[in-house]
Amino acid sequence: MLRFGRNPAATVYESLGSRPWAALSPGWHNLGLWAGHGDEAEAGAAVRRLVSTLASELPRDADVLDAGCGLGVQDALIAETARPRGLIALNITLSQLVAGRAEL
């Protein structure tokens, strides 16, 4: 049962924790961009494919904001793909930012 405090949305995201049961690949909260048969073996590639596809459209040497970054596991891929001047990760929950930073 969730207890909704001053920020109900943050409460929901806090409840996901750093290892959500529905994550297709550890730390990733997106559903991916699938290109194969849709089997479980492709899940890790699918979540990375989605991020790299989107990041490839970002301008090079610009400042990038990852709004709603969750655990931030995608930020290394965004940096590698887009080569931004700066990358800021912003999230509604402090616990996910802390957990993500611990994984770096």
C-alpha positions, 0 to 999 in steps of 0.5 A: 500500500502506498502512502501519498504524501505531499508529492504522490508522483514521487511516492509512486516512483520511490516505490519502484526502488533501484531494482524494479521487478518489471525492468527489462534490463537492470536499471532501465525503466523504458520498454525499449525499441525492439527489432528482433523476435521480441524474446527476453534475450533482446531486452537489454539491446532493446532498451539501449537501442531506444536511448541511442536512437533518440540520443543520435538526434541530439545536437553535438556539443550542446547541453543536454537535460535528461528529465526524469532520468530514473536511475540514470543508467542511460546517461552514459549511453546518451553521453557516448552517442550525443557527445554533449558539452554537458549532461544534467540528470534530473529526477523527481526522487532523490533515492533513485538519483542516489542509487544510480550514482552508486552504480557509476 
